[in-house]
């Protein structure tokens, strides 16, 4: 499966699109005003210790205090045994960006990634990505790393891209990471330093390090300055990638290639159309994301069971793509259309597993329940595409629906009755949106007249163009 990576750079933000066989699969966005924090290393101070939760809040200089669980400390034991006390200085690394109202998640188990290995200065462990499943290759890689390590301290994790990589390339990564840690150790040792110690690479360079695999044919960058930086980075750290990096000078915006802009817009919709005529409905909430599968206009060519099976099978591939594209994490519940055939259920689950296997972010799937529900957990390290690009609707406050003009009209009637019983006034002025005023003057005209007769006071209406459908005021005049 061939891939292409498009990098769009502006002074305000950098966007990276991963395209497989002409279809957008992933979008990464980093804005200059608030860059992601994952991977950053800080020298902070414990501001508050929570014994009941075996956790602490750590001040690392951000707007909200970050959160450190003692399970994420090198000791991996209780706070007392780990020596965690309020007011102490501590070196931490960000595991998860602040999401919603939650502060950043921290660990004291610092790690530094390169292209093929991740260096863990505080550990002596050698780990290998589970996606490298060949036993002989795993042993070769472990032996190569042990030889390159020598007697120096520290541990390493071999990334998926290390498969079939030469010993010399592994040694180059290891030498670079140890030099980097040496410089950082000197900064950490400075007694007056507090705050940021090390900032991870910019998004464009992280894409060069983490996203470019053997099947990536081209990396196109539309900024000459960033293209120059990316080439220098590639020549130093990933020389085999350098020939594939291209400057894109076209007048047509780079994200218009493969209709990337249109795909991003569609990724913000609740409804996702399937080619067969079926569709998905995706709803993201604070606790979880739900995906509902529907047959829509697809009627199939054989039996009902076959129609349902084909729709679910197509949905499995579409769901895996949408999770990557929208960067949905945490708990995800998929409501497949009910299938009576056990073999159909197994095939749909296998299709979902195969589709998710291409995902760079770790995801695990539970068996399908008797009601056709499948639970998926996907690692969450940053905001979803929707949370990054959108904000809660000020009209509906995130409900996704508005009260009808008729409902608001009845609320206004009740409000006037309350005011009439409590306060004396000569007349009433109702200020509302155009839709609500139109409803009061049209369908509810008789009700409005009866209310005026009942309270014995005139009621005047005034349109406020800036009010949304639910907003209104009843003014005593």
Protein Blocks (a to p, Z undefined) as FASTA:
>chain_A
ZZdddddddfkbccddddeehiafbdcdddfklccfehpacddddfbdcfknopadddeh
iabdcdddfklpmnlpafklnopaehiacddddfbdcehjbccdddfbdcdddfkbccdf
kbcbdcddfklmbfklmmmmmmmmmmmnmmagcdddddfklgopafklmmmmmmmmmmmm
mmmmmmmmpmkbgcjfbdcddfklmmmmmmmcfklmbdcdfbfklmmmmmmmmmmmmmml
mmmpccdfbfbdfklgghlmmmmmmmmpmbdcdfklpacdddddfkbccddddekjanbj
mbfklmmmmmmmmmmmmmmmmmmmnopghjddddddddfblklmmmmmmmmmmmmmmpmb
dcddddddfkopacdddddfbdcfklmmpccdfklnonopacdfklmmmmmmmmmmmmmm
mpccfbdcddddfklmmmmmmmmmmmmmmmmmmnopacdddddfkbcfkbccdddZZ
